[in-house]
């Protein structure tokens, strides 16, 4: 028996069984100057947080 926990960052494509991270581009109206030192950034990539965990159990 093999158990696999999928983290909340993974999305399962049910057709192909591929694992993909969901990424959304967020519009930012405020320039980011402190952390990135790049003023004028217009969008930021963010991972969507999935709250559910999925467990797959395989019997060999």
Backbone bond lengths (Angstrom), bond angles and torsions (degrees), N, CA, C in turn:
res aa  C-N    CA-C-N  psi(-1)  N-CA   C-N-CA  omega(-1)  CA-C   N-CA-C  phi
1 X - - - 1.450 - - 1.525 108.79 -
2 X 1.289 115.91 135.23 1.457 121.79 -179.07 1.528 108.26 -126.77
3 X 1.318 116.14 126.56 1.465 121.40 -179.54 1.514 108.48 -114.24
4 X 1.301 116.20 133.08 1.458 120.13 178.90 1.524 109.08 -127.51
5 X 1.322 115.11 124.33 1.462 121.33 175.09 1.515 108.16 -91.83
6 X 1.307 116.29 131.45 1.456 120.73 176.19 1.515 107.65 -101.86
7 X 1.300 114.84 128.60 1.461 118.10 -177.87 1.522 110.22 -70.32
8 X 1.310 115.20 166.38 1.452 119.64 -178.20 1.521 112.74 -71.49
9 X 1.328 118.38 -5.27 1.463 121.77 178.91 1.521 111.45 -91.02
10 X 1.317 117.86 -10.35 1.451 120.50 -175.46 1.526 111.05 -99.42
11 X 1.299 115.39 141.44 1.457 121.61 175.43 1.521 107.56 -118.19
12 X 1.305 116.34 135.90 1.458 119.96 -179.16 1.516 109.10 -97.14
13 X 1.313 115.92 124.16 1.449 120.76 171.23 1.524 105.91 -83.03
14 X 1.315 117.95 109.41 1.454 121.57 -171.01 1.521 112.55 -68.89
15 X 1.317 118.42 -23.03 1.458 120.37 -179.95 1.522 111.87 -74.54
16 X 1.323 117.45 -44.22 1.464 120.88 -175.21 1.510 113.28 -109.42
17 X 1.329 118.24 -13.29 1.458 120.88 -178.80 1.519 113.18 78.99
18 X 1.323 117.87 13.13 1.462 120.87 179.90 1.522 110.53 -78.38
19 X 1.334 115.34 149.77 1.451 121.25 176.02 1.520 107.98 -103.28
20 X 1.307 116.46 127.56 1.458 120.34 -178.99 1.518 109.29 -133.37
21 X 1.301 115.28 143.67 1.458 120.21 173.02 1.520 108.42 -86.20
22 X 1.310 116.25 135.67 1.452 119.42 177.07 1.522 108.66 -86.43
23 X 1.319 115.40 123.65 1.462 120.83 -179.27 1.522 108.16 -121.38
24 X 1.303 116.26 134.81 1.461 120.68 176.78 1.523 108.24 -126.21
25 X 1.315 115.34 137.64 1.460 120.15 177.10 1.514 108.23 -89.65
26 X 1.320 115.94 121.42 1.455 121.50 -178.03 1.525 109.94 -101.69
27 X 1.304 115.51 134.51 1.468 119.36 177.31 1.516 109.61 -75.56
28 X 1.297 115.35 133.43 1.459 120.41 179.60 1.518 108.49 -119.41
29 X 1.316 116.33 120.73 1.458 119.85 179.28 1.516 111.94 -86.64
30 X 1.325 116.39 -21.30 1.460 120.44 -178.76 1.519 109.71 -97.76
31 X 1.300 118.86 131.06 1.461 120.44 176.88 1.531 111.41 -65.12
32 X 1.315 115.46 140.14 1.461 120.52 177.27 1.518 107.11 -91.59
33 X 1.323 116.83 115.02 1.460 119.25 -176.77 1.520 113.36 -121.20
34 X 1.331 118.06 -24.01 1.463 119.37 -173.28 1.528 112.48 -82.02
35 X 1.335 117.67 -54.40 1.463 120.12 -174.79 1.522 112.69 -79.70
36 X 1.303 116.97 -44.92 1.460 118.69 -172.99 1.520 113.50 -95.62
37 X 1.326 117.00 -15.07 1.466 122.05 -178.31 1.525 111.91 60.49
38 X 1.318 116.37 23.08 1.460 120.78 179.48 1.526 109.23 -119.48
39 X 1.327 118.43 92.82 1.460 119.73 179.87 1.526 111.28 -68.73
40 X 1.293 115.31 147.97 1.455 120.18 175.47 1.510 115.16 88.63
41 X 1.310 119.23 17.15 1.467 120.66 177.18 1.522 108.84 -67.81
42 X 1.303 116.88 131.46 1.461 120.71 -176.87 1.528 113.27 -102.10
43 X 1.324 119.25 -22.01 1.457 119.74 179.86 1.524 110.24 -145.08
44 X 1.296 115.33 152.38 1.457 122.37 -176.78 1.519 107.95 -132.12
45 X 1.332 117.41 135.36 1.462 120.81 176.62 1.513 108.96 -83.75
46 X 1.307 116.16 134.72 1.461 120.78 178.71 1.516 109.15 -136.10
47 X 1.322 115.83 140.91 1.453 120.32 175.98 1.518 108.57 -83.45
48 X 1.321 115.56 134.36 1.453 119.56 178.10 1.517 108.88 -76.94
49 X 1.290 115.76 136.46 1.463 120.11 -178.26 1.520 108.98 -92.12
50 X 1.324 115.04 116.96 1.453 120.71 176.21 1.516 108.00 -94.97
51 X 1.296 117.22 130.86 1.459 121.19 -173.69 1.526 112.83 -86.93
52 X 1.305 118.45 -15.84 1.457 120.88 -175.33 1.519 111.34 -97.40
53 X 1.306 115.57 143.67 1.450 122.17 174.16 1.526 107.98 -106.81
54 X 1.303 116.61 145.49 1.453 120.36 178.13 1.514 108.44 -120.34
55 X 1.305 116.12 137.10 1.459 121.72 179.83 1.513 107.72 -114.30
56 X 1.322 116.13 128.31 1.455 121.25 174.64 1.516 108.23 -110.53
57 X 1.307 116.81 129.61 1.460 121.77 179.86 1.520 107.52 -116.75
58 X 1.334 115.49 125.97 1.457 121.33 179.60 1.518 109.10 -117.26
59 X 1.312 116.50 133.35 1.461 121.56 175.58 1.520 107.90 -105.57
60 X 1.333 115.99 125.09 1.468 120.42 -179.87 1.503 110.27 -100.28
